[in-house]
């Protein structure tokens, strides 16, 4: 009987430890972030595309602008993809949960989980109410066509 009394708490302790380890996994973190928050953005604080655009602008005197680029004092300035997605929600007065992958030790692992989940390795990856919206361009398009407001439960006149 005494052994049984010891075995049950030990079982609970082991189960709790297993659960804690599972929730620390990148996959569990991603699922929790997506389904525990109204809006989740997997992002980076910098954008590799931004550096490429700046280098292109310096090298070629930008005559044709890519999406997200604008003329500024004779050169091209690029709003990074992650920044553009975040701005959409800021303009809607929403407060997304943002996971900055480059600031996390497990950022690469999380990005691999996102690749498995949505088929894309790029950032940002945006989720609203558990639904994958996509990247920056997809988020802007969802705003333009009204899909984003529907998912957020807003009418476009608000």
DSSP file (Angstrom, degrees, kcal/mol; ACC not computed):
  #  RESIDUE AA STRUCTURE BP1 BP2  ACC     N-H-->O    O-->H-N    N-H-->O    O-->H-N    TCO  KAPPA ALPHA  PHI   PSI    X-CA   Y-CA   Z-CA
    1    1 A X     >        0   0    0      0, 0.0     4,-2.0     0, 0.0     5,-0.2   0.000 360.0 360.0 360.0 -42.4    0.0    0.0    0.0
    2    2 A X  H  >  +     0   0    0      1,-0.2     4,-1.6     2,-0.2     5,-0.2   0.874 360.0  53.4 -64.2 -35.8    2.8    2.4    0.9
    3    3 A X  H  > S+     0   0    0      1,-0.2     4,-2.3     2,-0.2    -1,-0.2   0.893 106.9  51.6 -64.8 -39.2    4.4    1.6   -2.5
    4    4 A X  H  > S+     0   0    0      1,-0.2     4,-1.9     2,-0.2    -2,-0.2   0.889 106.9  53.6 -64.1 -39.2    1.2    2.5   -4.3
    5    5 A X  H  X S+     0   0    0     -4,-2.0     4,-0.9     1,-0.2    -1,-0.2   0.849 113.3  43.3 -65.0 -32.6    1.1    5.8   -2.4
    6    6 A X  H  X S+     0   0    0     -4,-1.6     4,-1.7     2,-0.2    -2,-0.2   0.842 109.4  57.4 -78.4 -34.6    4.6    6.6   -3.6
    7    7 A X  H  X S+     0   0    0     -4,-2.3     4,-2.5     1,-0.2    -2,-0.2   0.891 101.9  53.7 -66.7 -40.8    4.0    5.4   -7.2
    8    8 A X  H  X S+     0   0    0     -4,-1.9     4,-2.4     2,-0.2    -1,-0.2   0.942 111.0  43.8 -64.8 -48.9    1.0    7.7   -7.9
    9    9 A X  H  X S+     0   0    0     -4,-0.9     4,-2.5     1,-0.2    -1,-0.2   0.884 113.9  52.6 -62.4 -34.7    2.8   11.0   -7.0
   10   10 A X  H  X S+     0   0    0     -4,-1.7     4,-2.6     2,-0.2    -2,-0.2   0.912 108.3  50.6 -64.3 -41.1    5.9    9.7   -8.9
   11   11 A X  H  X S+     0   0    0     -4,-2.5     4,-2.7     2,-0.2    -2,-0.2   0.922 111.2  48.2 -60.2 -45.4    3.7    9.1  -11.9
   12   12 A X  H  X S+     0   0    0     -4,-2.4     4,-2.6     2,-0.2    -2,-0.2   0.898 111.3  50.7 -62.9 -40.5    2.3   12.6  -11.7
   13   13 A X  H  X S+     0   0    0     -4,-2.5     4,-2.2     2,-0.2    -2,-0.2   0.921 112.4  45.9 -63.7 -44.4    5.8   14.1  -11.3
   14   14 A X  H  X S+     0   0    0     -4,-2.6     4,-2.5     2,-0.2    -2,-0.2   0.902 112.9  50.2 -65.6 -41.0    7.0   12.2  -14.4
   15   15 A X  H  X S+     0   0    0     -4,-2.7     4,-2.4     2,-0.2    -2,-0.2   0.906 111.2  49.0 -63.6 -41.3    3.9   13.1  -16.4
   16   16 A X  H  X S+     0   0    0     -4,-2.6     4,-2.5     2,-0.2    -2,-0.2   0.899 111.3  49.4 -64.9 -40.5    4.4   16.8  -15.4
   17   17 A X  H  X S+     0   0    0     -4,-2.2     4,-2.2     2,-0.2    -2,-0.2   0.903 111.5  48.9 -65.3 -40.7    8.1   16.6  -16.4
   18   18 A X  H  X S+     0   0    0     -4,-2.5     4,-2.2     2,-0.2    -2,-0.2   0.908 112.1  48.8 -64.6 -42.0    7.2   15.1  -19.8
   19   19 A X  H  X S+     0   0    0     -4,-2.4     4,-2.3     2,-0.2    -2,-0.2   0.914 110.7  50.7 -63.3 -43.5    4.5   17.7  -20.4
   20   20 A X  H  X S+     0   0    0     -4,-2.5     4,-1.0     1,-0.2    -2,-0.2   0.901 110.6  49.0 -62.3 -41.4    7.0   20.5  -19.5
   21   21 A X  H  < S+     0   0    0     -4,-2.2     4,-0.5     1,-0.2     3,-0.4   0.899 110.8  50.9 -65.0 -39.8    9.5   19.1  -21.9
   22   22 A X  H >< S+     0   0    0     -4,-2.2     3,-1.0     1,-0.2     6,-0.4   0.884 107.7  52.0 -65.3 -38.7    6.9   18.9  -24.7
   23   23 A X  H 3< S+     0   0    0     -4,-2.3    -1,-0.2     1,-0.3    -2,-0.2   0.697 105.2  56.9 -74.1 -16.4    5.8   22.5  -24.2
   24   24 A X  T 3< S+     0   0    0     -4,-1.0    -1,-0.3    -3,-0.4    -2,-0.2   0.579  84.9 104.9 -85.6  -9.7    9.5   23.6  -24.5
   25   25 A X  S <> S-     0   0    0     -3,-1.0     4,-2.5    -4,-0.5     5,-0.2  -0.399  81.9-122.1 -69.5 148.1    9.7   21.9  -27.9
   26   26 A X  H  > S+     0   0    0      1,-0.2     4,-2.6     2,-0.2     5,-0.2   0.883 112.6  53.4 -57.2 -38.7    9.7   24.3  -30.9
   27   27 A X  H  > S+     0   0    0      2,-0.2     4,-2.4     1,-0.2    -1,-0.2   0.928 110.5  45.3 -63.2 -45.3    6.7   22.6  -32.3
   28   28 A X  H  > S+     0   0    0     -6,-0.4     4,-2.6     1,-0.2    -1,-0.2   0.886 112.0  53.2 -65.6 -38.0    4.7   22.9  -29.1
   29   29 A X  H  X S+     0   0    0     -4,-2.5     4,-2.8     2,-0.2    -2,-0.2   0.939 109.7  47.7 -61.3 -46.8    5.8   26.5  -28.8
   30   30 A X  H  X S+     0   0    0     -4,-2.6     4,-2.5     2,-0.2     5,-0.2   0.940 113.5  47.0 -60.7 -48.7    4.6   27.3  -32.3
   31   31 A X  H  X S+     0   0    0     -4,-2.4     4,-2.5     1,-0.2     5,-0.2   0.919 114.1  47.9 -60.2 -43.7    1.2   25.6  -31.8
   32   32 A X  H  X S+     0   0    0     -4,-2.6     4,-1.8     1,-0.2    -1,-0.2   0.914 111.8  49.6 -63.5 -43.4    0.8   27.4  -28.5
   33   33 A X  H  X S+     0   0    0     -4,-2.8     4,-0.5    -5,-0.2    -2,-0.2   0.907 114.3  45.3 -62.5 -41.8    1.7   30.8  -30.0
   34   34 A X  H  < S+     0   0    0     -4,-2.5    96,-0.5    -5,-0.2     3,-0.3   0.926 121.6  34.7 -68.6 -45.7   -0.7   30.3  -32.9
   35   35 A X  H  < S+     0   0    0     -4,-2.5    -1,-0.2    -5,-0.2    -2,-0.2   0.559 114.9  54.4 -93.5  -7.8   -3.7   29.1  -30.9
   36   36 A X  H  < S+     0   0    0     -4,-1.8     2,-0.4    -5,-0.2    -1,-0.2   0.468 105.1  58.1-100.5  -3.1   -3.3   31.1  -27.7
   37   37 A X  S  < S-     0   0    0     -4,-0.5    93,-0.4    -3,-0.3    92,-0.2  -0.961  72.6-137.3-130.1 144.8   -3.2   34.5  -29.4
   38   38 A X  S    S+     0   0    0     -2,-0.4    91,-3.6     1,-0.3     2,-0.4   0.921  98.6  18.8 -63.4 -44.4   -5.6   36.3  -31.6
   39   39 A X  E    S-A  128   0A   0     89,-0.2    58,-3.3    56,-0.2     2,-0.4  -0.997  71.2-177.6-131.3 128.0   -2.8   37.5  -33.9
   40   40 A X  E     -Ab 127  97A   0     87,-2.6    87,-2.7    -2,-0.4     2,-0.5  -0.993   3.9-171.2-127.6 131.9    0.6   35.9  -34.1
   41   41 A X  E     -Ab 126  98A   0     56,-2.7    58,-2.9    -2,-0.4     2,-0.6  -0.980  11.4-156.3-123.3 120.1    3.5   37.1  -36.2
   42   42 A X  E     +Ab 125  99A   0     83,-2.7    83,-1.8    -2,-0.5    82,-0.7  -0.868  41.3 149.0 -91.4 122.3    6.7   35.1  -36.6
   43   43 A X  E     - b   0 100A   0     56,-3.0    58,-3.1    -2,-0.6    59,-0.4  -0.732  44.3-125.3-143.7 177.9    9.2   37.7  -37.6
   44   44 A X        -     0   0    0     56,-0.2    38,-0.1    -2,-0.2    39,-0.1  -0.977  23.0-129.0-133.9 151.3   12.8   38.9  -37.5
   45   45 A X  S    S+     0   0    0     -2,-0.3     2,-0.3    37,-0.1    55,-0.0   0.672  97.5  39.1 -74.4 -15.1   14.0   42.2  -36.3
   46   46 A X  S    S-     0   0    0     36,-0.0     2,-0.5    37,-0.0    56,-0.1  -0.848  76.7-138.6-125.8 166.1   15.9   42.6  -39.6
   47   47 A X    >>  -     0   0    0     -2,-0.3     4,-1.2     1,-0.1     3,-1.2  -0.967   3.9-153.9-129.7 117.6   15.1   41.7  -43.1
   48   48 A X  H 3> S+     0   0    0     -2,-0.5     4,-1.8     1,-0.3     5,-0.1   0.859  99.8  59.1 -55.8 -34.4   17.6   40.1  -45.4
   49   49 A X  H 3> S+     0   0    0      1,-0.2     4,-2.4     2,-0.2    -1,-0.3   0.820  98.1  60.1 -62.4 -30.8   15.7   41.6  -48.4
   50   50 A X  H <> S+     0   0    0     -3,-1.2     4,-2.3     2,-0.2    -1,-0.2   0.927 105.2  46.4 -64.8 -44.9   16.2   45.1  -46.9
   51   51 A X  H  X S+     0   0    0     -4,-1.2     4,-2.6     1,-0.2    -1,-0.2   0.902 112.2  51.3 -64.7 -40.0   20.0   44.8  -47.1
   52   52 A X  H  X S+     0   0    0     -4,-1.8     4,-2.6     1,-0.2    -2,-0.2   0.907 110.4  49.0 -62.8 -42.1   19.7   43.4  -50.7
   53   53 A X  H  X S+     0   0    0     -4,-2.4     4,-2.7     2,-0.2    -2,-0.2   0.898 111.0  49.5 -65.6 -40.7   17.5   46.4  -51.7
   54   54 A X  H  X S+     0   0    0     -4,-2.3     4,-2.4     2,-0.2    -2,-0.2   0.930 112.5  47.6 -64.3 -44.6   19.9   48.9  -50.1
   55   55 A X  H  X S+     0   0    0     -4,-2.6     4,-2.2     2,-0.2    -2,-0.2   0.910 112.8  49.2 -62.7 -41.5   22.9   47.3  -51.9
   56   56 A X  H  X S+     0   0    0     -4,-2.6     4,-3.1     1,-0.2     5,-0.2   0.917 110.5  50.7 -62.2 -43.4   20.9   47.3  -55.2
   57   57 A X  H  X S+     0   0    0     -4,-2.7     4,-1.3     1,-0.2     5,-0.3   0.900 112.5  46.2 -62.5 -40.9   20.0   50.9  -54.7
   58   58 A X  H  < S+     0   0    0     -4,-2.4    -1,-0.2    -5,-0.2    -2,-0.2   0.865 119.3  41.2 -69.5 -35.1   23.6   51.9  -54.1
   59   59 A X  H  < S+     0   0    0     -4,-2.2    -2,-0.2    -5,-0.2    -1,-0.2   0.879 127.9  23.9 -80.3 -39.6   24.8   49.8  -57.1
   60   60 A X  H  < S-     0   0    0     -4,-3.1     3,-0.2    -5,-0.2    -3,-0.2   0.325  93.8-119.8-117.6   7.2   22.2   50.6  -59.7
   61   61 A X     <  -     0   0    0     -4,-1.3    -4,-0.1    -5,-0.2    -3,-0.1   0.963  46.9-104.8  48.0  64.9   20.6   53.9  -58.9
   62   62 A X        +     0   0    0     -5,-0.3    -1,-0.1     1,-0.2     3,-0.1   0.233  57.0 159.2 -17.8 103.1   17.1   52.4  -58.6
   63   63 A X  S    S+     0   0    0      1,-0.3     2,-0.5    -3,-0.2    -1,-0.2   0.703  70.2  48.0-103.9 -29.9   15.0   53.3  -61.6
   64   64 A X  S    S-     0   0    0      0, 0.0     2,-0.4     0, 0.0    -1,-0.3  -0.956  81.7-145.6-112.1 126.0   12.5   50.5  -61.1
   65   65 A X        -     0   0    0     -2,-0.5     2,-0.1    -3,-0.1     3,-0.1  -0.758   5.1-141.7 -96.8 133.0   11.0   50.1  -57.7
   66   66 A X    >   -     0   0    0     -2,-0.4     3,-2.2     1,-0.2    -1,-0.0  -0.453  46.6 -72.7 -79.3 161.6   10.1   46.7  -56.2
   67   67 A X  T 3  S+     0   0    0      1,-0.3    -1,-0.2    -2,-0.1     3,-0.1  -0.312 124.8  25.1 -55.1 135.6    7.0   46.4  -54.0
   68   68 A X  T 3  S+     0   0    0      1,-0.3    11,-1.8    -3,-0.1     2,-0.3   0.353 100.4 110.3  90.7  -6.2    7.6   48.0  -50.7
   69   69 A X  E <   +D   78   0B   0     -3,-2.2    -1,-0.3     9,-0.2     2,-0.3  -0.761  41.6 179.3-102.7 149.9   10.3   50.3  -52.0
   70   70 A X  E     -D   77   0B   0      7,-1.7     7,-2.4    -2,-0.3     2,-0.2  -0.993  34.2-100.8-145.5 151.8   10.0   54.1  -52.4
   71   71 A X  E     +D   76   0B   0     -2,-0.3     2,-0.3     5,-0.2     5,-0.2  -0.501  41.3 172.9 -70.6 137.5   12.2   56.9  -53.6
   72   72 A X  E >   -D   75   0B   0      3,-2.6     3,-1.5    -2,-0.2    -2,-0.0  -0.843  66.1 -28.5-150.7 109.4   13.8   58.8  -50.8
   73   73 A X  T 3  S-     0   0    0     -2,-0.3     3,-0.1     1,-0.3    -2,-0.0   0.890 124.8 -45.8  50.7  47.2   16.4   61.5  -51.4
   74   74 A X  T 3  S+     0   0    0      1,-0.3    -1,-0.3   -12,-0.0     2,-0.3   0.494 126.0  75.2  82.0   2.4   17.8   59.9  -54.6
   75   75 A X  E <  S-D   72   0B   0     -3,-1.5    -3,-2.6   -14,-0.1     2,-0.5  -0.787  82.8 -98.0-133.5-179.0   18.0   56.4  -53.3
   76   76 A X  E     -D   71   0B   0     -2,-0.3     2,-0.4    -5,-0.2    -5,-0.2  -0.878  27.5-161.4-104.8 132.2   15.6   53.5  -52.6
   77   77 A X  E     -D   70   0B   0     -7,-2.4    -7,-1.7    -2,-0.5     2,-0.5  -0.907   9.6-152.6-108.7 142.2   14.4   52.8  -49.1
   78   78 A X  E     -D   69   0B   0     -2,-0.4     2,-0.8    -9,-0.2    -9,-0.2  -0.953   9.2-146.9-120.6 125.8   12.9   49.5  -48.3
   79   79 A X        -     0   0    0    -11,-1.8     5,-0.1    -2,-0.5    -2,-0.0  -0.829  36.0-118.9 -87.4 117.1   10.4   48.7  -45.7
   80   80 A X     >  -     0   0    0     -2,-0.8     4,-2.4     1,-0.1     5,-0.2  -0.120  16.5-116.9 -56.1 151.8   11.3   45.2  -44.5
   81   81 A X  H  > S+     0   0    0      1,-0.2     4,-2.1     2,-0.2    43,-0.2   0.909 114.7  48.5 -58.7 -45.4    8.6   42.5  -45.0
   82   82 A X  H  > S+     0   0    0      1,-0.2     4,-2.3    41,-0.2    -1,-0.2   0.919 111.2  50.5 -63.1 -42.5    8.3   41.8  -41.3
   83   83 A X  H  > S+     0   0    0      1,-0.2     4,-2.3     2,-0.2    -1,-0.2   0.889 108.7  52.5 -62.3 -39.2    8.0   45.5  -40.5
   84   84 A X  H  X S+     0   0    0     -4,-2.4     4,-1.6     2,-0.2    -1,-0.2   0.910 109.5  48.3 -64.9 -42.4    5.3   45.9  -43.2
   85   85 A X  H  X S+     0   0    0     -4,-2.1     4,-1.2     1,-0.2    -1,-0.2   0.914 112.3  49.1 -64.4 -42.0    3.2   43.1  -41.7
   86   86 A X  H  X S+     0   0    0     -4,-2.3     4,-2.2     1,-0.2    -1,-0.2   0.884 107.4  55.8 -63.7 -38.0    3.5   44.5  -38.2
   87   87 A X  H  X S+     0   0    0     -4,-2.3     4,-3.0     1,-0.2     5,-0.2   0.865  98.8  61.2 -64.4 -36.4    2.5   47.9  -39.5
   88   88 A X  H  X S+     0   0    0     -4,-1.6     4,-1.1     1,-0.2    -1,-0.2   0.936 110.7  40.0 -54.4 -47.1   -0.8   46.5  -41.0
   89   89 A X  H  <>S+     0   0    0     -4,-1.2     5,-3.0     2,-0.2    -1,-0.2   0.851 112.5  54.6 -75.2 -33.8   -1.8   45.5  -37.5
   90   90 A X  H ><5S+     0   0    0     -4,-2.2     3,-1.6     1,-0.2    -2,-0.2   0.927 108.1  50.4 -62.2 -43.0   -0.6   48.7  -35.8
   91   91 A X  H 3<5S+     0   0    0     -4,-3.0    -1,-0.2     1,-0.3    -2,-0.2   0.797 109.3  51.5 -65.0 -28.0   -2.7   50.7  -38.3
   92   92 A X  T 3<5S-     0   0    0     -4,-1.1    -1,-0.3    -5,-0.2    -2,-0.2   0.393 116.9-118.1 -85.5   2.9   -5.7   48.5  -37.4
   93   93 A X  T < 5 +     0   0    0     -3,-1.6     2,-0.3     1,-0.2    -3,-0.2   0.868  67.8 141.8  59.1  39.7   -4.9   49.3  -33.7
   94   94 A X      < -     0   0    0     -5,-3.0     2,-0.5    -6,-0.1    -1,-0.2  -0.776  48.1-143.0-106.6 154.8   -4.3   45.6  -33.0
   95   95 A X        -     0   0    0     -2,-0.3   -56,-0.2    -3,-0.1   -57,-0.1  -0.790  23.4-165.8-120.7  85.8   -1.6   44.2  -30.7
   96   96 A X        -     0   0    0     -2,-0.5     2,-0.7   -10,-0.1   -56,-0.2  -0.292  27.2-113.5 -71.8 155.7   -0.2   41.0  -32.2
   97   97 A X  E     -b   40   0A   0    -58,-3.3   -56,-2.7   -64,-0.1     2,-0.5  -0.819  40.3-158.9 -83.0 119.3    1.9   38.5  -30.3
   98   98 A X  E     -b   41   0A   0     -2,-0.7     2,-0.7   -58,-0.2   -56,-0.2  -0.903  14.6-163.3-112.4 126.9    5.3   38.8  -32.1
   99   99 A X  E     -b   42   0A   0    -58,-2.9   -56,-3.0    -2,-0.5     2,-1.1  -0.923   9.3-156.3-107.5 108.0    7.9   36.1  -32.1
  100  100 A X  E >   -b   43   0A   0     -2,-0.7     3,-1.7   -58,-0.2     4,-0.2  -0.736   6.5-167.2 -87.1 100.4   11.3   37.6  -33.2
  101  101 A X  G >  S+     0   0    0    -58,-3.1     3,-1.3    -2,-1.1     6,-0.3   0.811  81.6  58.7 -62.8 -33.5   13.1   34.5  -34.4
  102  102 A X  G 3  S+     0   0    0    -59,-0.4    -1,-0.3     1,-0.2   -58,-0.1   0.610 103.4  54.2 -74.6  -9.2   16.5   36.1  -34.6
  103  103 A X  G <  S+     0   0    0     -3,-1.7     2,-0.4     4,-0.0    -1,-0.2   0.385  97.6  79.5-100.7   2.2   16.4   37.0  -30.9
  104  104 A X  S X  S-     0   0    0     -3,-1.3     3,-1.4    -4,-0.2     4,-0.3  -0.874  73.0-139.0-113.7 142.5   15.7   33.4  -29.8
  105  105 A X  T 3  S+     0   0    0     -2,-0.4     3,-0.4     1,-0.3     4,-0.2   0.851 110.2  45.2 -62.8 -33.8   18.1   30.6  -29.3
  106  106 A X  T 3> S+     0   0    0      1,-0.2     4,-2.6     2,-0.1    -1,-0.3   0.164  79.1 114.7 -96.1  18.5   15.6   28.2  -30.9
  107  107 A X  H <> S+     0   0    0     -3,-1.4     4,-2.3    -6,-0.3    -1,-0.2   0.882  76.5  48.5 -57.4 -42.9   14.7   30.6  -33.7
  108  108 A X  H  > S+     0   0    0     -3,-0.4     4,-1.9    -4,-0.3    -1,-0.2   0.894 111.7  50.2 -65.6 -38.8   16.0   28.4  -36.5
  109  109 A X  H  > S+     0   0    0      2,-0.2     4,-2.0     1,-0.2    -2,-0.2   0.910 110.6  49.3 -65.2 -41.4   14.2   25.4  -35.0
  110  110 A X  H  X S+     0   0    0     -4,-2.6     4,-2.3     1,-0.2    -2,-0.2   0.899 109.0  52.8 -63.9 -39.9   10.9   27.4  -34.9
  111  111 A X  H  X S+     0   0    0     -4,-2.3     4,-1.9     1,-0.2    -1,-0.2   0.864 107.8  51.6 -64.9 -35.0   11.5   28.5  -38.5
  112  112 A X  H  X S+     0   0    0     -4,-1.9     4,-2.1     2,-0.2    -1,-0.2   0.885 108.2  51.6 -66.5 -38.9   11.9   24.8  -39.5
  113  113 A X  H  X S+     0   0    0     -4,-2.0     4,-2.3     1,-0.2    -2,-0.2   0.913 108.7  51.4 -62.8 -42.0    8.6   24.0  -37.7
  114  114 A X  H  X>S+     0   0    0     -4,-2.3     4,-3.3     2,-0.2     6,-0.6   0.888 106.4  54.3 -62.5 -38.8    7.0   26.8  -39.7
  115  115 A X  H  X5S+     0   0    0     -4,-1.9     4,-1.7     1,-0.2    -1,-0.2   0.932 111.7  44.4 -59.3 -45.8    8.3   25.3  -42.9
  116  116 A X  H  <5S+     0   0    0     -4,-2.1    -2,-0.2     1,-0.2    -1,-0.2   0.873 118.7  44.8 -64.1 -37.2    6.7   22.0  -42.0
  117  117 A X  H  <5S+     0   0    0     -4,-2.3    -2,-0.2    -5,-0.2    -3,-0.2   0.912 132.9  11.5 -77.2 -45.1    3.5   23.7  -41.0
  118  118 A X  H  <5S-     0   0    0     -4,-3.3    -3,-0.2     2,-0.3    -2,-0.2   0.457  95.8-115.7-118.6  -3.9    2.9   26.2  -43.8
  119  119 A X  S  <<S+     0   0    0     -4,-1.7     2,-0.4    -5,-0.6    -4,-0.2   0.656  81.9 103.2  79.2  14.4    5.4   25.2  -46.5
  120  120 A X        -     0   0    0     -6,-0.6    -2,-0.3     1,-0.1    -1,-0.2  -0.985  47.9-170.9-132.5 142.7    7.4   28.4  -46.2
  121  121 A X        +     0   0    0     -2,-0.4    -6,-0.1    -6,-0.1    -1,-0.1   0.483  61.8  98.5-103.9  -8.2   10.7   29.2  -44.6
  122  122 A X        -     0   0    0      2,-0.1     2,-0.3    -8,-0.1    -2,-0.1  -0.318  69.8 -92.6 -82.0 162.2   10.5   32.9  -45.0
  123  123 A X  S    S+     0   0    0     -2,-0.1   -41,-0.2     2,-0.0   -80,-0.2  -0.935  87.3  47.3-123.1 151.8    9.3   35.5  -42.5
  124  124 A X        +     0   0    0    -82,-0.7     2,-0.4    -2,-0.3    12,-0.2   0.510  58.8 179.4 -81.6 162.2    7.1   37.0  -41.6
  125  125 A X  E     -A   42   0A   0    -83,-1.8   -83,-2.7    -2,-0.1     2,-0.4  -0.994  14.5-158.9-124.7 123.8    4.4   34.3  -41.2
  126  126 A X  E     -AC  41 134A   0      8,-2.9     7,-3.0    -2,-0.4     8,-1.3  -0.854  11.5-174.4-112.7 135.4    1.1   35.7  -39.9
  127  127 A X  E     -AC  40 132A   0    -87,-2.7   -87,-2.6    -2,-0.4     2,-0.4  -0.992   3.2-169.7-127.5 135.3   -1.7   33.9  -38.2
  128  128 A X  E >  S-AC  39 131A   0      3,-2.7     3,-2.3    -2,-0.4   -89,-0.2  -0.991  77.3 -16.0-126.7 124.0   -5.1   35.3  -37.2
  129  129 A X  T 3  S-     0   0    0    -91,-3.6   -91,-0.1    -2,-0.4    -1,-0.1   0.874 129.7 -52.9  49.6  42.3   -7.4   33.3  -35.0
  130  130 A X  T 3  S+     0   0    0    -96,-0.5     2,-0.4   -93,-0.4    -1,-0.3   0.381 114.0 119.6  80.2  -4.3   -5.4   30.2  -35.7
  131  131 A X  E <   -C  128   0A   0     -3,-2.3    -3,-2.7   -97,-0.1     2,-0.5  -0.807  66.3-123.7 -99.2 132.8   -5.6   30.7  -39.5
  132  132 A X  E     +C  127   0A   0     -2,-0.4    -5,-0.3    -5,-0.2    -1,-0.0  -0.611  28.4 177.1 -75.2 122.4   -2.5   31.1  -41.5
  133  133 A X  E     -     0   0A   0     -7,-3.0     2,-0.4    -2,-0.5    -1,-0.2   0.848  37.1-132.4 -88.8 -43.5   -2.7   34.3  -43.5
  134  134 A X  E     -C  126   0A   0     -8,-1.3    -8,-2.9     4,-0.1    -1,-0.3  -0.952  38.3 -30.7 128.6-148.5    0.8   34.1  -45.1
  135  135 A X  S  > S-     0   0    0     -2,-0.4     4,-2.2   -10,-0.2     5,-0.2   0.017  79.5 -67.8 -93.6-158.3    3.6   36.5  -45.4
  136  136 A X  H  > S+     0   0    0    -12,-0.2     4,-2.5     2,-0.2     5,-0.2   0.936 131.5  45.7 -63.0 -50.7    3.8   40.3  -45.8
  137  137 A X  H  > S+     0   0    0      1,-0.2     4,-2.6     2,-0.2    -1,-0.2   0.905 113.3  51.1 -61.4 -40.9    2.3   40.5  -49.3
  138  138 A X  H  > S+     0   0    0      2,-0.2     4,-2.5     1,-0.2    -1,-0.2   0.884 110.0  50.2 -63.1 -38.5   -0.5   38.0  -48.3
  139  139 A X  H  X S+     0   0    0     -4,-2.2     4,-1.8     2,-0.2    -2,-0.2   0.921 111.5  47.0 -66.9 -44.5   -1.3   40.1  -45.2
  140  140 A X  H  X S+     0   0    0     -4,-2.5     4,-2.4     2,-0.2    -2,-0.2   0.910 113.4  49.3 -63.1 -42.0   -1.5   43.4  -47.2
  141  141 A X  H  X S+     0   0    0     -4,-2.6     4,-2.6     1,-0.2     6,-0.3   0.902 108.5  52.9 -63.4 -41.0   -3.7   41.6  -49.8
  142  142 A X  H  <>S+     0   0    0     -4,-2.5     6,-2.3     1,-0.2     5,-0.6   0.851 110.7  48.2 -64.0 -33.6   -6.0   40.2  -47.0
  143  143 A X  H ><5S+     0   0    0     -4,-1.8     3,-0.8     4,-0.2    -2,-0.2   0.927 112.0  49.4 -68.1 -45.5   -6.3   43.8  -45.7
  144  144 A X  H 3<5S+     0   0    0     -4,-2.4    -2,-0.2     1,-0.2    -1,-0.2   0.872 114.3  43.2 -63.1 -39.5   -7.1   45.1  -49.2
  145  145 A X  T 3<5S-     0   0    0     -4,-2.6    -1,-0.2    -5,-0.1    -2,-0.2   0.412 113.0-112.9 -92.9   4.5   -9.8   42.5  -50.0
  146  146 A X  T <>5S+     0   0    0     -3,-0.8     4,-1.8    -4,-0.4    -3,-0.2   0.361  84.9 117.0  87.6  -6.3  -11.5   42.7  -46.6
  147  147 A X  H  ><S+     0   0    0     -5,-0.6     4,-2.3    -6,-0.3    -4,-0.2   0.881  74.2  53.6 -62.4 -38.2  -10.5   39.1  -45.5
  148  148 A X  H  > S+     0   0    0     -6,-2.3     4,-2.1     1,-0.2    -1,-0.2   0.921 107.2  49.5 -65.3 -44.7   -8.4   40.5  -42.6
  149  149 A X  H  >>S+     0   0    0     -7,-0.4     5,-3.1     1,-0.2     4,-0.7   0.887 110.2  52.1 -62.0 -38.5  -11.3   42.6  -41.2
  150  150 A X  H ><5S+     0   0    0     -4,-1.8     3,-0.9     3,-0.2    -2,-0.2   0.940 110.4  47.5 -62.2 -46.3  -13.6   39.5  -41.4
  151  151 A X  H 3<5S+     0   0    0     -4,-2.3    -1,-0.2     1,-0.3    -2,-0.2   0.844 114.8  46.6 -63.8 -32.9  -11.1   37.4  -39.5
  152  152 A X  H 3<5S-     0   0    0     -4,-2.1    -1,-0.3    -5,-0.2    -2,-0.2   0.531 113.5-119.0 -86.2  -6.5  -10.7   40.1  -36.9
  153  153 A X  T <<5S+     0   0    0     -3,-0.9     2,-0.3    -4,-0.7    -3,-0.2   0.838  70.8 128.2  72.8  32.5  -14.4   40.6  -36.6
  154  154 A X      < -     0   0    0     -5,-3.1     2,-0.3    -6,-0.1    -1,-0.3  -0.883  56.1-130.7-115.5 149.5  -14.3   44.3  -37.7
  155  155 A X    >   -     0   0    0     -2,-0.3     3,-2.0    -3,-0.1    -9,-0.0  -0.756  28.9-115.6 -93.6 155.6  -16.2   46.0  -40.4
  156  156 A X  T 3  S+     0   0    0     -2,-0.3    -1,-0.1     1,-0.3   -10,-0.0   0.687 111.3  63.7 -63.6 -19.1  -14.2   48.0  -42.9
  157  157 A X  T 3         0   0    0      1,-0.2    -1,-0.3     0, 0.0    -3,-0.0   0.615 360.0 360.0 -81.8 -10.7  -15.8   51.3  -41.8
  158  158 A X    <         0   0    0     -3,-2.0    -1,-0.2     0, 0.0    -2,-0.1   0.493 360.0 360.0 -72.1 360.0  -14.4   51.0  -38.2
